[in-house]
Amino acid sequence: MGKRYFCDYCDRSFQDNLHNRKKHLNGVQHLRAKRAWYDLFRDAAAILQEEQSKKPCRKFLQTGQCDFGSNCRFSHMTEQDLEKLSAQVQGEQRLRELQQEGAEIPPGTIEDWLEKRAKRLSVAQSN
């Protein structure tokens, strides 16, 4: 049967040869999965700036769903979501300022980290 290539982004495997690998790596499904993976690790400030520059999606605001999903060029964030994200960005900025001043900051607990991770994953799966 030969060697098989497994794509971690798409969670699929196929026969490994130059043609198949090139076709997969340039495919729309792979590029979307790769983008979704890297979006999980974006900075909150970058997300806020991008979402504020977009217009709100009318269909998403009216029905709560959008046919384009994460590929929509409009924002799917409500005012409350933007406020929460803005508060998170301000908190991160304060934390960085305190670290630059040399203040002792207690590390977060593993439970806090797990909560944040679970929220991030649930948002990624819903998109």
N, C-alpha and C positions, 0 to 999 in steps of 0.2 A: 504494500500500500504506500510506502514511502513516508517521508517526514511530514509532520503536520505543524502548522503555525497556529498559535493561540493568541488572539487579540484580547488583552486585558480590558481595554476600554469597552469593547462590544460584547465581551464574554462569549466568543464563538471561536471555532477553529475551522481550518480548511487546509487542503493539501498545499504544502509549501513549495511554490516555484515562483519565479520572477513575475510572471504574468498575473497569477492569482494575488500575490502579495501587493503588487502595484495597484491592481484594480481595487482591492479592498481598502488600502491606505488612502486612496483618492476618492473613495465613495462617500456619498452624502451621509449615510448612516454612521460610518466611522467618524467622520469629521464632527457630527453632532454629539456623538458619545464622548469624544475627546474634549470637546468644548465644555460639555456638562461636567466632566470630571475636573477640569481646571477651574471652572467657575466655583466649585466648592471651596477653593482655597484663596479666593480673591479677598482683598482688603475691604472692610466695611465702608471706608471713605470712598473707594473707587466705585463700589456698588451704589452708594448714595448719590454721588455725582452723576453717574450714568442714568439712574432712575429719575432724578430731578430734571435732566435735560430732555427726557421723553414726555410726550403728551400721554394722558391717560387713555387706556383702551376702552372705548365705549361698550363694546360687546361684553367685555369682562365685567365692567361695572354694572351693566344691566342684568346679565344672566349668571355671572359668577364663573363662566367658562369662556374659553376662547379657542377657536379651531386651530390657531397657530401655536398655542402653548408657549414654550420657552423661546420659540423662534419669532414671536410677535415683535414688531418694531415699536409697539406702544408699551407703556408701563402697566403692569398688573398690580401695582402696589396702591393701597388705599392711603389716605392721609394719616391714619393711625400707624400703618406700617412705616411710612416715611418718618414720622415722629420718633418711633422706637429706634429706627436705624440711625437717626440723627443723634439721639441720646447715647446710643452705643458708640458712635464716632467721637462724641465729646468726651465720654468716659475713657476711651482709649487714648485720646490726646492728653487728658489730665494725667493718666497713668504714665505716659511717656515723659511728660514734663517732670513728674515726681522722680522718675528714674534718672533723668538727666541731672536733677538737683542732688542726687545721691541719697534720697530717702529710702528707708528700709520698707519694702512692700512684701507682705506675706504672700507666699505662693497660693494659688487657688487649689481647691481640693479636687480629687479625682472625680467626685460626684458632679461638681460644677462642669468639668471638662466633658464628662459623659452626657450631661444634659444638653450642652451646646452642640455636641456632635450629633446627638439624636435629632435635635431640631433641624440642623443643617441637612441631615440625610432625609428627613421627612419632607422638607421643602424641595430638595432635589428630586425626590421620587414623585412628588405631586406635579412637578413641571414635566 
